[in-house]
């Protein structure tokens, strides 16, 4: 694409879109890991409650 204002704007928008998508993927992965930790914690608490 030639170096025009329109081309630079599109390139900037494309980069912003990729960055947002990456951030969303990272947030989703973080939420999945957090949910897994919560489930493991709940299972551990249930195990302790059964031992009492």
Phi and psi restraints in degrees (value plus and minus 20) as a CYANA .aco file:
   2 UNK   PHI     -83.9   -43.9
   2 UNK   PSI     137.6   177.6
   3 UNK   PHI    -100.3   -60.3
   3 UNK   PSI      62.6   102.6
   4 UNK   PHI    -140.1  -100.1
   4 UNK   PSI     145.7   185.7
   5 UNK   PHI     -78.6   -38.6
   5 UNK   PSI     -62.3   -22.3
   6 UNK   PHI     -81.6   -41.6
   6 UNK   PSI     -63.4   -23.4
   7 UNK   PHI     -84.0   -44.0
   7 UNK   PSI     -62.5   -22.5
   8 UNK   PHI     -86.4   -46.4
   8 UNK   PSI     -60.2   -20.2
   9 UNK   PHI     -81.6   -41.6
   9 UNK   PSI     -64.3   -24.3
  10 UNK   PHI     -83.6   -43.6
  10 UNK   PSI     -63.3   -23.3
  11 UNK   PHI     -82.0   -42.0
  11 UNK   PSI     -61.7   -21.7
  12 UNK   PHI     -83.6   -43.6
  12 UNK   PSI     -62.6   -22.6
  13 UNK   PHI     -85.8   -45.8
  13 UNK   PSI     -60.5   -20.5
  14 UNK   PHI     -82.6   -42.6
  14 UNK   PSI     -61.9   -21.9
  15 UNK   PHI     -85.8   -45.8
  15 UNK   PSI     -62.5   -22.5
  16 UNK   PHI     -81.5   -41.5
  16 UNK   PSI     -60.9   -20.9
  17 UNK   PHI     -83.4   -43.4
  17 UNK   PSI     -65.6   -25.6
  18 UNK   PHI     -81.3   -41.3
  18 UNK   PSI     -60.8   -20.8
  19 UNK   PHI     -84.9   -44.9
  19 UNK   PSI     -63.6   -23.6
  20 UNK   PHI     -83.1   -43.1
  20 UNK   PSI     -62.3   -22.3
  21 UNK   PHI     -82.4   -42.4
  21 UNK   PSI     -61.5   -21.5
  22 UNK   PHI     -84.3   -44.3
  22 UNK   PSI     -62.7   -22.7
  23 UNK   PHI     -82.7   -42.7
  23 UNK   PSI     -60.7   -20.7
  24 UNK   PHI     -84.3   -44.3
  24 UNK   PSI     -61.6   -21.6
  25 UNK   PHI     -83.0   -43.0
  25 UNK   PSI     -61.7   -21.7
  26 UNK   PHI     -84.8   -44.8
  26 UNK   PSI     -62.2   -22.2
  27 UNK   PHI     -82.5   -42.5
  27 UNK   PSI     -61.9   -21.9
  28 UNK   PHI     -83.5   -43.5
  28 UNK   PSI     -64.1   -24.1
  29 UNK   PHI     -82.5   -42.5
  29 UNK   PSI     -61.8   -21.8
  30 UNK   PHI     -81.9   -41.9
  30 UNK   PSI     -63.4   -23.4
  31 UNK   PHI     -84.2   -44.2
  31 UNK   PSI     -59.5   -19.5
  32 UNK   PHI     -82.8   -42.8
  32 UNK   PSI     -63.4   -23.4
  33 UNK   PHI     -85.4   -45.4
  33 UNK   PSI     -60.7   -20.7
  34 UNK   PHI     -84.0   -44.0
  34 UNK   PSI     -62.0   -22.0
  35 UNK   PHI     -82.9   -42.9
  35 UNK   PSI     -61.4   -21.4
  36 UNK   PHI     -82.7   -42.7
  36 UNK   PSI     -63.0   -23.0
  37 UNK   PHI     -83.7   -43.7
  37 UNK   PSI     -60.3   -20.3
  38 UNK   PHI     -82.0   -42.0
  38 UNK   PSI     -64.2   -24.2
  39 UNK   PHI     -83.1   -43.1
  39 UNK   PSI     -63.1   -23.1
  40 UNK   PHI     -83.5   -43.5
  40 UNK   PSI     -59.6   -19.6
  41 UNK   PHI     -85.0   -45.0
  41 UNK   PSI     -63.7   -23.7
  42 UNK   PHI     -83.1   -43.1
  42 UNK   PSI     -61.2   -21.2
  43 UNK   PHI     -83.3   -43.3
  43 UNK   PSI     -60.3   -20.3
  44 UNK   PHI     -85.3   -45.3
  44 UNK   PSI     -61.6   -21.6
  45 UNK   PHI     -84.3   -44.3
  45 UNK   PSI     -60.3   -20.3
  46 UNK   PHI     -83.5   -43.5
  46 UNK   PSI     -59.8   -19.8
  47 UNK   PHI     -83.4   -43.4
  47 UNK   PSI     -60.7   -20.7
  48 UNK   PHI     -87.5   -47.5
  48 UNK   PSI     -59.4   -19.4
  49 UNK   PHI     -85.0   -45.0
  49 UNK   PSI     -55.6   -15.6
  50 UNK   PHI     -91.9   -51.9
  50 UNK   PSI     -49.1    -9.1
  51 UNK   PHI     -92.0   -52.0
  51 UNK   PSI     -41.7    -1.7
